[in-house]
Amino acid sequence: MKTMSKHLLLGASLAVVLTLGFSPPVSGQAAGRLTIDWAPCPTAPAKQCGTMQVPVDWSQPRGAKVAVAVARRLADDPARRIGTLFFNAGGPGDGEVKYVVDEDSYFSPTLRARFDIVGVDPRGTGNADAIRCDLPAITPSYTMFPRTQQEFDAMIRYNRDFGRSCLRGTGAYLEHTDTVSVARDHEAARAALGVDRVTWLGISYGSQLAANYAELFPGRTRAMVLDSALEHSLPDNQQLAEEILGAEASFNRFAAWCGTAPECALRGQDVGAVYDRLVAGAERHPIPDDGALRPVTSEDIRMQTIRLLAFKEPALGGPDLSWAGLSRAIARAVAGDASGFALPPVEYLQDDVEAHGAIGCMEYVSQVRTWGEMQQRLQLGRQLAPHLQGAAESWQIIRCAGWPLPAANPPRPLHVRDVPTLIVHSVFDPSDPYQWAHGLAAQIDGSVMLTRTGDGHTSYHTSECARAATDQYLIRPQAPADRVCEG
């Protein structure tokens, strides 16, 4: 369920069970209907943008259609072009077209030279047929950490009401925004592009999408690199426990780094104690912030800390999305300005949360059904993570509790064969624990691992070593000479 997850709020969706063995036709007569209406992208005329009509329900390929946005950046060196590179930067719910159109720096010069880079917006995201809900994705009173039976009942009720509002706003299409459907959309894009095989770069949630595609269409998959692997075969409680431990370990490494790092605004202080006092104070008295959805609560501080732990050094998100940025946010909050942890007003949250949640609850099933089970979950968080108290991206699966219909693609093991695959993962990832990479590797026959010994979520944009190994593998799929990247 991840990305570098820019999104921290998991919403919900409705679902139906799809038959995973069904492979809709994508050649012959059907291929003639799979087209992309290419035109120069409005903000980048050298690139191509378009939409593609795909079935709402892939088990009914002649049924109702939905628009999916696609963008293509042609290889800079056509004479040495290898083929088409599909990529997904994470999420779930993040659109990919914008990266192809506006973010050349997202891809290395090597990839830009050797591949046509294609981004397909996952259905329900981006600029095509997006998910729409009548109710706000989150309200000032909504909590994922209820303290009483009454707050728990209110959470379950709102989850259900919000899901029903999404069904009203989106229709039956909402039931088909799962990863398997998105993988089939990518196969339709491959057919429409007229290429025999594609190469994949899947980052965070993109690793799940790429692996699902490769399981369904191994003969169409030339090779894959999966960066920060999402292991989608674990029960809710096991996934959450492993991620809670990983997030708390990352916080402790951040606190130790703060002891000597010149960039840390809390250098020389007991960072853990400072943070605990801040969280405890916000639990008693949320910190006012005029520009936020609500006064900043302890839940907001802990959940937003996960986002700020994602990158040790500034990367794609700018200087505030870093460990130094986290230290500054804590220091300012202690002084009364908690804006670094504040939730923006609902109008800025709504689109992201709707898409993120619709796909997320198509993939995950909360095991919390009663107040007693919620109390057990809260105790799990407190015991495993004294500072973060359970805050982790997987905690957001609780927003699927009470959801009206079952998930379409619940956790299950994959079995990918005959697809060369490199899995890249950092040892101290606060979002996707390192053991998940090994769990996914066991589901992909013949896959190889590249371990990065450093901190943070994802490696392609934070490690020159990992980036070089990724590029080399995508060009020529063979195991790296060195299976470890330092730092």
C-alpha positions as CSV (number, residue, x, y, z in Angstrom):
1,M,0.0,0.0,0.0
2,K,2.7,2.5,-0.5
3,T,4.9,5.0,-2.2
4,M,7.3,6.8,-1.1
5,S,3.9,7.5,0.1
6,K,3.4,11.2,-0.4
7,H,-0.1,10.3,0.7
8,L,-0.7,9.6,4.3
9,L,-4.4,9.2,4.5
10,L,-5.9,5.9,3.3
11,G,-9.5,6.2,2.2
12,A,-11.7,3.4,1.1
13,S,-13.3,1.7,-1.8
14,L,-15.8,-1.0,-2.8
15,A,-14.9,-4.2,-4.5
16,V,-15.8,-7.3,-6.3
17,V,-13.8,-10.5,-6.7
18,L,-12.1,-10.8,-10.1
19,T,-11.0,-14.1,-11.6
20,L,-7.2,-13.7,-11.8
21,G,-6.8,-16.4,-14.3
22,F,-8.9,-14.6,-16.9
23,S,-6.8,-12.9,-19.6
24,P,-8.8,-10.7,-21.9
25,P,-7.8,-10.6,-25.5
26,V,-5.3,-8.0,-26.5
27,S,-4.5,-9.1,-30.0
28,G,-6.2,-9.8,-33.3
29,Q,-9.6,-8.2,-33.6
30,A,-9.6,-6.8,-30.0
31,A,-6.3,-5.1,-30.6
32,G,-7.9,-2.9,-33.3
33,R,-10.1,-1.3,-30.6
34,L,-7.1,-0.6,-28.3
35,T,-5.9,2.8,-29.4
36,I,-4.4,5.9,-27.8
37,D,-5.4,9.3,-29.2
38,W,-2.0,10.8,-29.1
39,A,-1.4,14.6,-29.3
40,P,1.5,16.9,-28.1
41,C,1.3,17.4,-24.4
42,P,0.0,21.0,-23.7
43,T,2.9,21.9,-21.3
44,A,5.6,19.8,-23.1
45,P,4.9,19.6,-26.9
46,A,7.9,17.3,-27.5
47,K,6.1,14.6,-25.5
48,Q,2.9,12.7,-26.4
49,C,-0.3,12.7,-24.3
50,G,-3.5,10.8,-24.8
51,T,-6.3,8.8,-23.3
52,M,-7.2,5.1,-23.9
53,Q,-10.7,3.6,-23.4
54,V,-10.5,0.4,-21.4
55,P,-13.3,-1.8,-19.9
56,V,-14.6,-0.8,-16.5
57,D,-14.7,-4.6,-15.7
58,W,-12.0,-6.6,-17.5
59,S,-14.2,-9.7,-17.1
60,Q,-16.6,-8.0,-19.5
61,P,-14.3,-6.6,-22.2
62,R,-17.2,-5.5,-24.4
63,G,-19.0,-3.7,-21.5
64,A,-18.8,-0.1,-20.3
65,K,-15.6,1.8,-20.9
66,V,-13.5,4.2,-18.8
67,A,-10.8,6.6,-19.9
68,V,-7.2,6.1,-18.7
69,A,-4.6,8.8,-19.3
70,V,-1.2,7.9,-21.0
71,A,1.9,9.9,-21.7
72,R,5.0,8.9,-23.7
73,R,8.5,10.4,-23.9
74,L,10.4,9.0,-26.8
75,A,14.0,7.8,-26.4
76,D,16.7,10.5,-26.8
77,D,18.9,8.1,-28.7
78,P,16.6,6.3,-31.2
79,A,19.5,4.4,-32.7
80,R,20.3,2.7,-29.4
81,R,16.7,2.5,-28.2
82,I,16.0,-0.7,-26.2
83,G,12.2,-0.6,-26.0
84,T,9.4,0.7,-23.9
85,L,9.7,1.3,-20.1
86,F,6.6,1.3,-18.0
87,F,7.0,2.8,-14.6
88,N,5.0,3.5,-11.5
89,A,6.3,5.9,-8.9
90,G,4.2,4.7,-6.0
91,G,1.0,5.5,-4.2
92,P,-1.4,3.8,-4.5
93,G,-3.3,6.5,-6.2
94,D,-0.5,8.6,-7.6
95,G,-0.8,9.6,-11.3
96,E,2.2,8.7,-13.5
97,V,1.5,11.0,-16.6
98,K,2.7,14.1,-14.7
99,Y,6.2,12.5,-14.2
100,V,6.6,11.8,-17.9
101,V,5.3,15.3,-18.9
102,D,6.9,17.5,-16.3
103,E,9.7,15.7,-14.5
104,D,12.6,14.8,-16.8
105,S,14.9,14.7,-13.8
106,Y,12.9,11.9,-12.3
107,F,14.6,9.6,-14.8
108,S,18.3,9.3,-15.3
109,P,19.9,10.4,-18.6
110,T,20.6,6.7,-19.3
111,L,17.0,5.8,-19.1
112,R,15.9,8.8,-21.1
113,A,18.4,7.9,-23.8
114,R,17.7,4.2,-24.1
115,F,13.9,3.8,-23.5
116,D,10.6,5.2,-24.6
117,I,9.3,6.1,-21.1
118,V,5.5,5.5,-20.8
119,G,3.4,6.5,-17.8
120,V,-0.2,5.2,-17.4
121,D,-2.3,6.9,-14.8
122,P,-3.9,4.2,-12.6
123,R,-7.6,4.2,-13.1
124,G,-9.3,6.7,-10.8
125,T,-6.3,9.0,-10.7
126,G,-4.8,11.8,-12.7
127,N,-6.8,13.7,-15.3
128,A,-9.1,11.1,-16.8
129,D,-12.0,9.5,-15.1
130,A,-11.2,10.1,-11.4
131,I,-12.9,8.8,-8.3
132,R,-15.4,11.2,-6.7
133,C,-17.0,11.0,-3.3
134,D,-19.9,13.1,-1.8
135,L,-18.4,13.2,1.7
136,P,-15.1,14.8,2.7
137,A,-12.3,12.2,2.9
138,I,-11.5,13.2,6.5
139,T,-13.3,15.5,9.0
140,P,-11.9,17.5,11.9
141,S,-13.2,14.9,14.4
142,Y,-12.2,11.8,12.5
143,T,-9.5,9.7,14.2
144,M,-7.7,6.4,13.3
145,F,-6.7,6.1,17.0
146,P,-10.0,6.0,18.9
147,R,-9.8,6.3,22.7
148,T,-13.3,5.2,23.5
149,Q,-16.0,2.8,22.3
150,Q,-17.9,5.9,21.1
151,E,-15.0,7.2,19.0
152,F,-14.5,3.7,17.6
153,D,-18.1,3.4,16.6
154,A,-18.0,6.8,15.0
155,M,-14.9,5.8,13.0
156,I,-16.5,2.6,11.7
157,R,-19.7,4.5,10.8
158,Y,-17.8,7.2,8.9
159,N,-15.8,4.6,7.0
160,R,-19.0,3.0,5.9
161,D,-20.7,6.4,5.0
162,F,-17.7,7.6,3.1
163,G,-17.5,4.4,1.1
164,R,-21.1,4.7,0.2
165,S,-20.6,8.3,-0.8
166,C,-17.8,7.2,-3.1
167,L,-20.1,4.7,-4.7
168,R,-22.7,7.4,-5.3
169,G,-20.2,9.7,-6.8
170,T,-18.3,7.2,-8.9
171,G,-20.7,4.4,-9.6
172,A,-19.8,0.8,-10.2
173,Y,-16.4,1.8,-11.6
174,L,-15.2,2.3,-8.0
175,E,-15.4,-1.5,-7.6
176,H,-12.7,-2.0,-10.3
177,T,-9.9,0.3,-9.2
178,D,-7.7,-2.5,-7.8
179,T,-4.2,-3.3,-8.8
180,V,-5.1,-6.3,-11.0
181,S,-7.4,-4.1,-13.1
182,V,-4.6,-1.5,-13.3
183,A,-2.2,-4.1,-14.5
184,R,-4.6,-5.2,-17.2
185,D,-4.9,-1.5,-18.3
186,H,-1.1,-1.5,-18.7
187,E,-1.3,-4.6,-20.9
188,A,-3.9,-2.8,-23.0
189,A,-1.5,0.1,-23.3
190,R,1.2,-2.3,-24.5
191,A,-1.0,-3.6,-27.2
192,A,-2.1,-0.1,-28.2
193,L,1.6,0.9,-28.4
194,G,2.2,-2.0,-30.7
195,V,5.2,-3.4,-28.8
196,D,5.8,-7.1,-28.1
197,R,7.4,-6.7,-24.6
198,V,7.9,-4.0,-22.0
199,T,10.4,-3.3,-19.2
200,W,9.3,-2.2,-15.8
201,L,10.6,0.2,-13.1
202,G,8.3,-0.1,-10.1
203,I,8.9,2.0,-7.0
204,S,7.1,1.2,-3.7
205,Y,3.5,0.5,-4.6
206,G,4.8,0.4,-8.2
207,S,6.6,-2.8,-7.3
208,Q,3.3,-4.5,-6.5
209,L,1.8,-3.2,-9.8
210,A,4.8,-4.4,-11.8
211,A,4.8,-7.8,-10.1
212,N,1.1,-8.3,-10.7
213,Y,1.6,-7.5,-14.4
214,A,4.5,-9.9,-14.6
215,E,2.4,-12.7,-13.0
216,L,-0.4,-12.1,-15.5
217,F,1.7,-11.5,-18.6
218,P,5.2,-13.0,-18.1
219,G,5.7,-13.3,-21.9
220,R,5.2,-9.6,-22.3
221,T,7.6,-8.6,-19.6
222,R,11.2,-8.2,-20.7
223,A,12.7,-7.4,-17.2
224,M,11.8,-5.6,-14.0
225,V,13.5,-3.5,-11.3
226,L,11.4,-3.3,-8.1
227,D,12.6,-0.5,-5.7
228,S,11.4,-0.7,-2.1
229,A,9.3,-3.8,-2.4
230,L,5.7,-3.9,-1.2
231,E,5.0,-7.4,0.1
232,H,1.3,-8.0,-0.5
233,S,0.8,-11.5,1.0
234,L,0.7,-10.8,4.7
235,P,-2.3,-10.7,7.1
236,D,-3.1,-7.2,8.3
237,N,-1.8,-7.6,11.8
238,Q,1.5,-9.1,10.7
239,Q,2.1,-6.4,8.1
240,L,1.3,-3.7,10.6
241,A,3.5,-5.2,13.3
242,E,6.5,-5.4,11.0
243,E,6.0,-1.9,9.7
244,I,5.5,-0.4,13.2
245,L,8.9,-1.9,14.2
246,G,10.5,-0.6,11.1
247,A,9.2,2.9,11.6
248,E,10.2,3.0,15.3
249,A,13.7,1.8,14.4
250,S,13.9,4.6,11.8
251,F,12.8,7.2,14.4
252,N,15.5,6.0,16.8
253,R,18.1,6.3,14.1
254,F,16.9,9.8,13.4
255,A,17.2,10.7,17.1
256,A,20.7,9.3,17.2
257,W,21.7,11.2,14.1
258,C,20.4,14.4,15.7
259,G,22.9,14.0,18.5
260,T,25.8,15.1,16.2
261,A,24.5,16.2,12.8
262,P,25.0,20.0,12.2
263,E,21.7,20.0,10.2
264,C,19.6,18.9,13.1
265,A,17.7,21.7,14.8
266,L,17.6,19.6,18.0
267,R,21.3,18.8,18.1
268,G,22.6,17.9,21.6
269,Q,19.1,17.4,23.0
270,D,17.4,14.1,24.0
271,V,15.3,14.0,20.9
272,G,13.2,11.1,22.0
273,A,12.2,12.9,25.2
274,V,11.5,16.2,23.4
275,Y,9.3,14.3,20.9
276,D,7.4,12.4,23.6
277,R,6.6,15.6,25.5
278,L,5.4,17.2,22.3
279,V,3.1,14.3,21.5
280,A,1.8,14.0,25.0
281,G,1.0,17.7,25.1
282,A,-0.8,17.6,21.8
283,E,-2.8,14.6,23.1
284,R,-4.1,16.7,26.0
285,H,-4.4,20.0,24.1
286,P,-4.2,20.0,20.3
287,I,-2.0,22.8,19.0
288,P,-4.0,25.6,17.1
289,D,-3.2,26.2,13.5
290,D,-5.4,28.7,11.6
291,G,-4.5,27.2,8.1
292,A,-5.1,23.6,9.0
293,L,-8.0,21.2,8.8
294,R,-8.0,21.1,12.6
295,P,-5.8,21.9,15.6
296,V,-2.7,19.6,15.3
297,T,-3.3,16.5,17.3
298,S,-0.9,13.9,18.6
299,E,-2.1,11.6,15.8
300,D,-1.3,14.2,13.2
301,I,2.2,14.6,14.6
302,R,2.9,10.9,14.7
303,M,1.5,10.1,11.3
304,Q,3.2,13.0,9.6
305,T,6.4,12.0,11.2
306,I,6.3,8.9,9.1
307,R,6.3,11.0,5.9
308,L,9.2,13.1,7.1
309,L,11.3,10.1,8.0
310,A,11.0,8.8,4.4
311,F,14.2,10.6,3.1
312,K,17.3,11.1,5.2
313,E,18.6,13.7,2.8
314,P,16.5,16.1,0.7
315,A,15.3,14.3,-2.4
316,L,12.2,14.9,-4.7
317,G,10.1,16.5,-1.9
318,G,12.5,19.4,-1.2
319,P,14.4,20.3,1.9
320,D,11.5,19.9,4.4
321,L,11.0,16.3,3.4
322,S,14.1,15.1,5.1
323,W,15.5,14.3,8.6
324,A,16.7,17.9,8.9
325,G,13.2,19.0,8.0
326,L,11.7,16.7,10.6
327,S,14.0,18.2,13.3
328,R,12.9,21.7,12.3
329,A,9.2,20.7,12.4
330,I,9.7,19.3,15.9
331,A,11.6,22.4,17.1
332,R,8.9,24.8,15.8
333,A,6.1,22.7,17.2
334,V,7.7,22.8,20.7
335,A,7.7,26.6,20.3
336,G,4.0,26.6,19.4
337,D,4.1,26.4,15.6
338,A,2.9,22.9,14.6
339,S,2.3,23.7,10.9
340,G,5.0,21.2,9.9
341,F,2.6,18.4,11.1
342,A,-0.7,20.0,10.2
343,L,-3.3,18.5,7.9
344,P,-4.2,20.9,5.1
345,P,-7.9,22.0,4.6
346,V,-10.1,19.2,3.1
347,E,-10.1,20.8,-0.4
348,Y,-6.4,20.1,-0.7
349,L,-6.7,16.6,0.7
350,Q,-9.8,15.3,-1.1
351,D,-8.6,14.2,-4.5
352,D,-5.4,12.5,-3.2
353,V,-7.2,10.7,-0.4
354,E,-10.1,9.5,-2.6
355,A,-7.8,7.9,-5.1
356,H,-5.3,6.6,-2.5
357,G,-8.0,5.1,-0.4
358,A,-10.1,3.6,-3.3
359,I,-7.2,1.6,-4.5
360,G,-5.9,0.9,-1.0
361,C,-9.2,-0.7,0.2
362,M,-9.4,-2.7,-3.0
363,E,-6.1,-4.3,-1.8
364,Y,-6.4,-4.7,2.0
365,V,-8.8,-6.0,4.6
366,S,-8.8,-4.7,8.1
367,Q,-8.9,-7.4,10.8
368,V,-10.3,-5.0,13.3
369,R,-14.1,-5.5,13.7
370,T,-14.8,-4.7,17.4
371,W,-13.8,-2.2,20.0
372,G,-12.0,-5.0,21.9
373,E,-9.9,-5.8,18.7
374,M,-9.2,-2.0,18.4
375,Q,-7.9,-1.9,21.9
376,Q,-5.6,-4.8,21.1
377,R,-4.4,-2.9,18.0
378,L,-3.7,0.2,20.1
379,Q,-1.8,-1.8,22.7
380,L,0.3,-3.4,19.9
381,G,1.3,0.1,18.7
382,R,2.2,1.3,22.2
383,Q,4.3,-1.7,23.1
384,L,6.2,-2.0,19.9
385,A,6.8,1.7,19.4
386,P,7.0,3.9,22.5
387,H,7.6,7.1,20.5
388,L,5.4,6.6,17.4
389,Q,2.8,4.5,19.3
390,G,1.9,2.5,16.2
391,A,2.0,5.3,13.6
392,A,2.8,3.6,10.3
393,E,1.4,3.7,6.8
394,S,-0.2,0.3,7.3
395,W,-2.1,1.7,10.3
396,Q,-4.3,3.4,7.7
397,I,-5.8,0.0,6.8
398,I,-8.1,0.8,9.7
399,R,-10.0,3.1,7.4
400,C,-11.2,0.0,5.5
401,A,-12.9,-1.3,8.7
402,G,-16.6,-1.1,8.1
403,W,-16.2,-0.8,4.4
404,P,-19.4,-1.9,2.6
405,L,-17.9,-4.6,0.2
406,P,-14.9,-6.9,0.3
407,A,-11.6,-6.1,-1.4
408,A,-11.2,-7.2,-5.0
409,N,-7.5,-8.1,-4.7
410,P,-6.9,-8.9,-1.0
411,P,-3.4,-10.0,0.1
412,R,-2.2,-13.2,-1.6
413,P,1.2,-14.7,-2.7
414,L,2.3,-14.1,-6.2
415,H,4.1,-16.6,-8.4
416,V,6.1,-14.9,-11.1
417,R,8.1,-17.0,-13.5
418,D,10.5,-16.4,-16.4
419,V,10.9,-12.7,-15.7
420,P,14.4,-11.3,-14.9
421,T,13.9,-9.2,-11.8
422,L,16.1,-7.1,-9.6
423,I,14.8,-6.1,-6.2
424,V,16.4,-3.0,-4.6
425,H,15.7,-2.3,-0.9
426,S,17.2,-0.2,1.9
427,V,17.8,-2.0,5.3
428,F,16.3,0.9,7.3
429,D,13.1,1.7,5.3
430,P,10.5,3.3,7.6
431,S,7.6,2.4,5.2
432,D,8.5,-1.0,3.7
433,P,10.5,-3.2,6.1
434,Y,13.6,-4.8,4.7
435,Q,12.2,-8.3,5.2
436,W,9.4,-7.6,2.7
437,A,12.0,-7.5,-0.1
438,H,13.0,-11.0,0.8
439,G,9.4,-12.1,1.0
440,L,8.6,-10.7,-2.5
441,A,11.8,-12.3,-3.8
442,A,10.6,-15.7,-2.8
443,Q,7.5,-15.1,-5.0
444,I,9.5,-14.3,-8.1
445,D,11.5,-17.2,-9.4
446,G,15.2,-16.4,-10.0
447,S,15.0,-12.8,-8.7
448,V,18.1,-11.2,-7.3
449,M,18.5,-8.7,-4.5
450,L,20.5,-5.5,-4.2
451,T,20.7,-4.3,-0.5
452,R,21.3,-0.7,0.3
453,T,22.6,-0.4,3.9
454,G,21.3,3.1,4.5
455,D,18.1,4.8,5.6
456,G,14.9,6.0,4.0
457,H,12.2,4.8,1.7
458,T,13.2,3.9,-1.9
459,S,16.7,4.1,-3.4
460,Y,16.6,5.2,-7.0
461,H,16.5,8.9,-6.1
462,T,18.7,8.7,-3.0
463,S,21.6,6.5,-3.9
464,E,23.9,6.9,-6.8
465,C,25.0,3.3,-6.4
466,A,21.4,2.0,-6.5
467,R,20.5,4.2,-9.4
468,A,23.5,3.0,-11.5
469,A,22.7,-0.6,-10.7
470,T,19.1,-0.1,-11.6
471,D,20.0,1.5,-14.9
472,Q,22.5,-1.2,-15.8
473,Y,20.0,-4.0,-15.0
474,L,17.2,-2.4,-17.1
475,I,19.6,-2.1,-20.0
476,R,21.1,-5.6,-19.6
477,P,19.3,-7.8,-17.1
478,Q,22.0,-9.7,-15.2
479,A,22.8,-9.8,-11.5
480,P,25.0,-6.9,-10.2
481,A,28.6,-7.8,-9.5
482,D,28.1,-6.3,-6.0
483,R,24.9,-7.1,-4.3
484,V,25.3,-4.3,-1.6
485,C,25.2,-0.5,-1.9
486,E,26.7,1.3,1.1
487,G,24.7,4.2,2.5
